[in-house]
Amino acid sequence: MSKDPLLQPYQLKHLTLRNRIMTTAHEPAYPEDGMPKARYAAYHAERAKAGVALAMTAGSAAVSRDSPPVFNNILAYKDEVVPHIQRLTDACHEHGTAVMIQLTHLGRRTGWNKGNWLPSVSSSKHREPAHRAFPKLAEDWDIARIISDFADAAERMQAGGMDGIEVQIYGHLLDQFWSPLTNDLEGPYGGQTLESRMALPLAVIDAMRQRVGDDFIIGARYTADEAEAGGITAAEGIEISKRLCDTGQVDFLNVIRGRIHTDPAMTDVIPVQGMKNAPHLDFAGEVKKATGMPTFHAAKIPDVATARHAIASGLLDMVGMTRAHMADPHIVRKIVEGREDDIRPCVGATYCLDRIYQAGEALCIHNPATGRELEMPHEIAPATVAKKVVIVGAGPAGLEAARVAAERGHDVTVLEAQPDPGGQVRLTAQSERRREMISIIDWRMAQCAARDVAFHFNTWAEAEDVTTLEPDVVIVATGGLPNVELFESGKEQDLVVTSWDLIAGDVKPGQNVLIYDESGDHAGLMAAEIAAQAGAKVEVMTPDRTFAPDIMGMNLVPYMRALQDKDVTFTVTRRLKAVERAGNMLKAVIGTDYSDHLSELHYDQVVVNYGTLPMDDLYFDLKPLSSNLGAVDYDALIDGQPQNVTRNPEGRFQLFRIGDAVSARNTHAAIYDALRLMKDI
């Protein structure tokens, strides 16, 4: 038996969990028609086969029709969910992983114009800022119906073979009832006392217990401290925890600290990169100490060392590593095999969560196989024939191509013009708050070093440099350079600087700065933050109806916290038409897509953030020498088949370009380009 605290089994009621690592409830938005079908099962099964002890699925499954999903949640109120739950459960049980599911009623944390267009219902008359629906105050018949819905859903999950359920009591309906900040009711469920505020959650737990019996596991993931004036205090949260324990009906506590009613509040509950690791871990330990209950917790526990501390110190019984398992589903296997250094690190980018809150699917910024388990491999199979592969560019796309090619057994050489690897990720990591991003590069460099990839830095590759190496395959991953050609004008603006210039420190901020952000990504607000911190008056302008749409909710929070106490304004629906010299100032001609209105404003510096243009000269120099003339068979690419295009029989090598060398996209797209191409080369 291993002496590693993380690898010790844990007895939860009748259930033996094989180690202390779990994935906590989260909804990756993979259901189809509200059902967890093949993609959903494959996602959890990948983590199960690598050894995770407990998969807490859904985040959360909806128990009532007036709790319509906000991001493609599982519909636990439908009987047809049972066989899908059974297949999901079986897929994890096959590998020895216990499976549970989180059940909820969203209350006001949803919209009335979704699903069956029923009014949202809550104990509060106020709308939740994040979801904006004004709720109906719950009546007695709503409460009775919802209690019954929870019990029905629990019975369905039991019928589907689940090992247990977790009741969601933070931010959703049940927490809305027990928080003094969101209970405007009178009477037995009203906000006057803790007893009355807890009445609905306890009634729900009691109804579920009566329905599923004593042997089925029921736990609660709940707010034990709202960390906000007027809300549940830490002391009251400890009392709530004790009362849950005293019911004798709750088998484990999963502790949450904070609120999720706004993006900033949720970001404090689920911290992003640049924020403190495990900020609520010690408080969860206080709950465990006060109750003696099996205690679970997750909140930015991204690495094995922190997780091991949580268990070894007795703070937790089960430690949640959820985003970490999106980055690397094989964490437990690598711990067992003594390969902790091999774990692909979670960099806290929270691309996963931000995507689902914009009605997308959860994807990891640097593991494109996550969520694509049916098509993309987490482990790379060796090729039948070893080839000579030359890759130009050591940014995220080039390094992923090199890593995958090397794992396939190919002879890999990388040529990079800069003295260091990383491309735009290295630029991003200039920000103290975003320095964790460099792990995307460091991990790939370590993987390549372990597989004898040859690197040549400070090497500006010309076509002859590539052909001299006699490659079988050439990958152009040269990235792009900032575009300063304004939309529709067709003219490069030689009076402007780029967001890259400020981020890299090549240009100092002015005193009165326009950040013209037509990309809406991190670079624009990174430049704004640098200028504002230097004392500049800053205006961030976009032609869009919202600013920085690609940054999304949770990642926007640190920028706003850094900018809002400084002289920074945000202007939407305005388009920069031209920049002209006006004495010692710059005159910006400002238009709009909505009318012919024009205005002129003066700044001493104009910073443009408008994506990149591909650095593709080398690609086009090599194209006539290649066998495929650069062509990609998209059908084969999508279907996971090798590239066999031959347009030039005399060509000496296959040629492909990936990432921003094709067009301006993002880090995930660049790495996904590389994986799905190279896995079949």
N, C-alpha and C positions, 0 to 999 in steps of 0.2 A: 504494500500500500504506500502511495506517495504521502509525504509529510507536508506537502504544499497545502496551506489552508483552503485555497480555492478548489482543490480536488477532493476534499472530504465530502462524503455523502451527507445528506440532511434528511431527517425523518419529519415529514409534514403530515401529521395525522397517520393514516394508513399508508401514505405514499412515500416511497423512498426516492429522493432526488439524487442523481448520481454525483453531482458536484454542486458548487455554490454559485454558479453563473447562470443567469437567465436573460432572456430578452423580455423587456416589459411591454405592456400593451401599446401598440402603435398601429395606425392604419396606413399602409402604404398606398392605398387607393387602387389596389389591383382587382377588386371584385368585378364580376361581370353580371349585370342585371341584379346587383345586390347580393350575389352569391360568391363564396370563396371557391372558385373553380381551379383548374389545373395550374395556372400561373401562381395563384395564392399558395397552393399546397407545395409547389416546387420551391418557392421562396423560403418557407419555413423548414421544409425537409432538408434543404442544403445546410442550414445551421444545425439541424438535428443530427445529421450524419457525422458532423464534425464534433459533436459531443456536448452541445449546450444542454443543461439539465432540464430547463423549463422554458417552453415557448408560451408566453402570454399573448394570445392573438387578439386582433381587432383593437381599435382605439377610437371609437368604441362601436360595438354592434347595437343597433337601435331596436328598442323593445316595443315602440308604439308608432302608429301611423302618423301621429302629430309630432313626431321627432324625426323629420325627414333628414337624410344625410346631407352634410355640407361638403363632403369630399368623398363620395363613392364608398360609404361605409357598408358593412354587412347588414342585411335586413333580418334581424333575429325575430321579427314578428311574423315571419312567413313560415308556414309548415314545410315548404319546399326546401328550406335551408338545411334540414336535418341530414339528408344523404350527402350533401356537400361538406357539412361539418364532419361527418363520419369519414369521408375520404381524406380530409385534411388531418384529422386526428390519427388515422391509420398511417398516413405518410410519415408522421413524426414518431409515433409509437414503434414503427418498424425499426427505428434507429435508437430506441431506448430513451427518447425524450418525452417528458410529461407535457401535456397540452391543456391549457385553460383558455378562457375567453373573457373579455371584459364587456359587460353589459351596461347600457346607459339609456336614459332619456335626456335629450339635449336641452330641454326646457327652452329658455330664450336664446340659447347659443345655436340658433339655426334661423331659417327664414320661413315665412308663411307662403312664399311663392315658389315652393319646391314640392316635389312629391305630389300629394293629393290636395294641395292648397288648403290645408287646415291651419287655423290660427296657431301660432306658437303659444305655449302656455308656461307660466312661471309663478313663483311666489312674489315676484317683483313686477311692478307696473312700468319699470324703466327698461328701455332696450339695452342690450349689451353693445358697447361701442364697436366691437369687432364684427358683429353680424347684423346689427342695425334694425332688427325686427322688433316692433313694439308688441310685447306679449299680452295675452289675456291673463288676468289673475285667475288662478286655479280655483275651481269650484269643488264642492264635496264629491260630485260624481266624477270629475276629472281625477281626483286623488284616488278614489276607489278603482277606477278603470286602470290607472297607471300601476297601482300595486298589483293588480291582477295580471297586467301585461308583463311585468318583471317576472312573476312566478311562471307564467306560460313560457317565456323565453328561456328561463332556467331549465325548465323541463325539456325543452327542445335540445338544449345543449347537452344535457345528460343523455338524452336519447341518441345524440350524435357521438357518444363515446368520450366526451371530454372528461378530464380528470377533475375539473372544478370550474368555478366562475369567479370573477372579480367584479364587484359592484363599483361603478365609477361615481365618486362623490367629490369631485373637484371641478368647479367651473360649470358643471352641467346641472340638471334640475335638482338632484338631491342635495347638492352643495348650495344651490340657490336658496333652498329651504333652510339649511342649517346655518347659513351666514347671516349675521345681523345686518350686513350691508345690502342684502337682496331679499329680505323677507318683509313684505308689506301687508301680510295677511293678519286677520284677527282670528281668534278662536283656537281650537286645539292644535293647529299646525302653524300658528302665527309666530311672529318674531319676538314675543314678549319675554320668553325664558328659553334657556338652553334645552329644557325638556320638550317644549313645544316645537322648537326648531329642529330637534333631532327626531321628532315623532315619525315623519315620513320615511327617512332612511331606515329607521329601526323597523317600521312596519313592512317595508319592502324586504328587508333581510329575513324577517320572521315569515313572511308569505313564501319566499323562496325556500326557506328551510323546511317548512311544512310540505312543500310540493316535492322536493328532491330527497328528503330524508336526512338522517344524521351522518351517513357515511360519505356523502358528496361534499367536496371541499368548497367552502364559500369564504372569500376574503373581501377586503375593501381597500381600494386605492382612494385616498381621501386627503382633504386639506386639513392639516393639523396646526397650521399657523398661516394666516392670510398676509402677514407682514404689511398690513395697511391700517391706518388709523380708523377705528370704529369697527374693524373686522375681528375675526377670531384671533385671539392672542395666542402666544406659545403656551401660556399657562392653561387657557381654556382648551387648546388643542390637546394637551396632555389629559385633561379631564375627559374630553370626547373619546380619546383613545382608551382610557380606563373603562368608560361606559360601553364601548364596543366590546371590550374584553369581557366585561361582566355579563353581557347577554348570554354568553356560552354558545352563541350561534356563529361566531366569526372565527375562522381558523387562521387567518394571517392578516397583518396590517402592512399596507404599502404606502409609505409616507410621502406626502407632497407638502412643500412649503411655498406659499405665494398664491397669486391669482392669475387667471388667464383671460380676463375679460377684455384686455387690450393687447396689442403687440408688445409694448414695453413690459407689461406685467408677465406675459407668457415667456418673454425672453429671459426674465429673471428666474422663472421656474425651470426653463430648459435653456441654459446658457449657450451662447454661440462662441466662436473663436475670439480670443482676446479677453474673455471673461474668466473668472476664477474656476478652476476645476473643483468638482464635488462641493459646491458651496453649502449644501444642506445636509451633508453627510453626518456631521456631528449632532445636528438636531434630530435626525432619524435615530441616532444612537440613544438620545435622551428618551425618545418614545419607547424604544425597546427596553431600556433600563426601568422606566416607570411602569411598564405593563407586563414585562416578561413574555410578551407574545412573539411568535414568529414574525420577524420584521424584514420587509423588503424595501428597496429604495433604488432609484436611478435619477441622476441629474448630472450630466457631463462627468461621467466616470469613464474616460476614454482609453485608459491604459491599464495594463495588468497590475502594475505596482500599486496604483490607487485602489483597485478592486481588492487586491490581496490585503492591503492595510485595513479596508473596511471589514473584512471577515476576521483577520487575525486579531484585530483590536476589539472584537466583539460588538462592533457598532451595528452590524447587520447579520442576518442569517442567510439571505440570498441577495446578491448584488446584481443590479441591472446594468448591462452593457449593450444598449440597444443601437444607438448610432454606430458604436464601435463594430457591432456585428453586421451593419450595413456596409461598412468599409471592408471588413474581413470576416466572412462567415465561419472561418476555420480557426478562430482564436483558441478554443479549448483544445483542439487537436494539437496545435502548435505549442501550447503550454505543456501538454502531456509529453510531447516529443522533444522538449527542451529547445524549441525553436522560437522563443519569444521575440528575438531580434528580427524574425522573418515576418512578423505580423504587420499587415498593411495598416498604417495608422489612420484613425479618424482625425481629421484636421479641424473639426468643428465648423466647417463651412455652412452646415445646415441647409445645403442645397436640397436635401431630402424633404425636410419639413416645409421649407418655403414653397416648394413646388406644389405640395398637396393643398396648401392654403390658397393657391391660385388655381385650384381645380385641375392640377396636373397629377402625375403619378410620382411617387417617391423614387428618386434616383440618387445614387452616391456620386459626389463630384469627381471621385477618381477611381471608382470601381464600377465600370459600365456593365459588368455581369450581374450586379445586384438588381433584382426585379426582372431580369432577362434570363433566368436560370434555364428556361426551356430552349433558349437559342445560344446563349453565350456561356463559355466555360469559366469557372473560377480556377480550375487547374488546367494547365496547357498540355495537350498531348504531343508527343514527339512526332516529327515528320518522318516519312519513310525514306526521303532522300535529303541529305544535307546540302545546303546551297550557300553561296557567298552572297551576303546581303550587305549593301552599303546604304547607310542612312545619313542624310544631310540635315543637321539640325538636332539640338539636344534640349529642346523644350519638352513640355509634357507629351506631345504627340510623338516626337522622335524617340524619347526615352521609353515610352510604352511600346513602340514598334521594336525597339532594340531588345527590351525585356522579353517580349513574346517570341520574337525570332530566336533569341538565345535559348529560351526554354524549349523551343521546337528542335533545337540541336543544330541550328545554322551557325555559320562562321560570320560574325557580325562586326562591322566597323562603322563608327560614328564620326562624322566630320562636323565640327562646330566652330563658327566664326568667333564667338566670344571666348573669353578666358575661363568662364564658368558655365555649368549647365543651368537650365531653368527657364530661359525665355521670359515670357510675360509673367510667369509665376514668381520668378526672382524679383521682378519689378514690384509685384503685389506685396511681396514679403518685406519690402522696404518699410511698410507700415508696421509699427510696433504691435498694433492690435491684430494684424493679419499675418504675423510672422509664422504662425503654425502652418501656413500654406506651403512653406518650403519643404515640409515633410513629404509632399507629393513627389518632389524631385529627389530628396535624399533617399527615400525608400527605393525608388527605381534605380538610382545609381548603385545602391548596395546590391540590389538584385542582379544588375548587369555585371558588377565586379565579381560576384560569386560565380558568374558564368563566362568569364574571360572575354567580355566585350571589349574591343579595342577602341579607345577614344583618342581623337586628335583635336585638341582645342586650339584656339587662335589660328584656325585654318579656314580661310575664305575659299570655299570649294568652287573651282571652275569645272567645266565639263571634262576636261582632260584629266583632272585630278581623280574624278570618279571612274572614268573608263580605264585608267591605268590600273585600277584595282581589280579589273576583270570580273565585275559582279554578275551574278545571275538575276538579282533583283535590286532595284534602286528605289528608295523611299525618299521623296523630297518633303521635308518637314521644316522648311525654312521660315515659317511664320509670316508675319506681315509687319508693315510699318504704318504709323498713324496717318490717317487720311485727313487732309485739310482742304479738300475740294468740297465746297458747300453744295448742298442739294440744289439741283436745277440751274445753278449759276454756271457750273462747268469751269470755274476758275479756282485755281489754288490761291489761298490767301497767304501771301508772304509776310503779312504784318502780324499774324497770329502765332501763338505757340501751342503746343499740345499738352494734354493732360500728362502724358508720359514725361515731358520735359520737367514739369513740377515735381512729379513723384520721384523721378530719378535724381532730382537736385541739380539738373543741368541748367535750369533757369530759376532765378529767385522770383517769388511772387511780387506783383506790383502792390500799389496801395489801394487802387480802385479797380477791382478785377471782375470781368465777366467770364463765367464758366459756361460756355455754350455746349450743352450736353444733348446731342442727338442720338447717342447710343443708349443712354439710360442704364449704364452698367456701373460697376464699382469705380472705374477709373475717374469718372466725372466727380463723384463725391469725395474720393480720395484727394483729388486736386483741390477741391473746395475746402476740405479740412486743412490741408497744408497751408493754403493761402490765409484762411481765417486764423489759424494758430500763429501765423506770422504778423497778425494785426491788420490785415487788409479788410477793406469793405468788399464783400463778395455778393454777387448776384448769380444764382444758378438759373439758367434759362433753358427751356425746352419747347419744341414745337408741339409736343404731345400734350394730352389733357391731364396727365399726371407726371410728376418728375421721378426719375430713376426707377422705371417700372421693372427693369431686370434685376434689381437688387432684392425686391420683395420684402415682406413684412418684418421678419425677425432680424434679418441682417441690416435693415434700415435703422433699427433702434440705436445701435452704437453711433452711427453717423449723426442722428438727430441729437443725441445726448452731447455729442462733441460740438455741434454747430449752433444749437439754439440759444446759448448764452453769449454768442458772438454776433457781429454785424453781418449777418447772412440773410438774404431774402431769396425766395423761390418764385420764379415767374413761369407760368405755363402758357401754352397756346401762342407762343411768339417764336418766329423763325428769323434767324440771322441771315440777312440777304447779302451783305457786303461789309467790308471793313476798309476804311480809308484813313489816311493820315490827316490830322487836323491840328497843326501846330505841334505841341509836345504831347498831345493826346491822340487817342484813336476814336474815330467816329464810326459807330456801329449803326448800320441801316437795318431796322427791325421791321419785319412784316408778320403776317399771320396767314394761316391756311383758310381762315374763315371769312376773310374779306380782303379788299384791296388796301386796307389801312396800312400806312407806313409811318414810322417814327424814327427819330435819330437820338441816340444816346452816346455819351462820351465816357470812355474808360482809359486808364493808362496801360491796361493789359487785357487782351482777349485770349482766352484759352479754349481750344476746340477739342471736344471729345466726340469723335465721329467714326469710331471703328478703325479697322486697318485695311490696307490694300495688300494683296498677296505679294510677297517677294518671290516671284515666279520666273525670273530670268533663267536660272539654272534649269528649271523644269523644261522650259521651251527650248533651251539649247540641247537638252538630252532627248527630247521627244522624238526627233527624226531618227535617232539611233536605236530606239527601243522596238521590241517586237510587237507591243500592243499599241504603240504610238500614244501612250498615256491613257488609253481608254479603260474604263472600269465597267465590267458586266454587273449592273445593279441587281439584276435578278439573282445572280450567283451570290453576290454580296449579302443580300437580304436572306437568302435561303441557306447561307452557311456553306456554300460550295466554293471550290478553288477557282481562281481567275485563270481562264484559258483563252482569253482573247488574243488572236494573232491577226494583226492588220499589216504587219511588215515582216515577212518571213526572213528577211536578212538581218533583222534586229538582233542585237547581242544580249539583251537583258529585258526583263519586264520593268516598267516604270510606273510609279504611282506617286501622287502627292496627297497629303493628309493635313488636317488641322487648318490653321489660318493661312497656310500656303495655298489653300483652295478658296476660302472666303472667311470673313471675320465671323467667328462664332464664340464658343466659350471653352473652358478647360474640359468639361465633361465631353463635349462633342469631339474635341481633338483626341482625347484618350479612347473614346468609343470608335472613332475612325480607325485608329491603330489596331485595337484589339480585333475588331471584326474583319479587318483585312488580313492581318498577320496570322491569325489562328489557323488559316487555311493555306498559307504560303509554305 
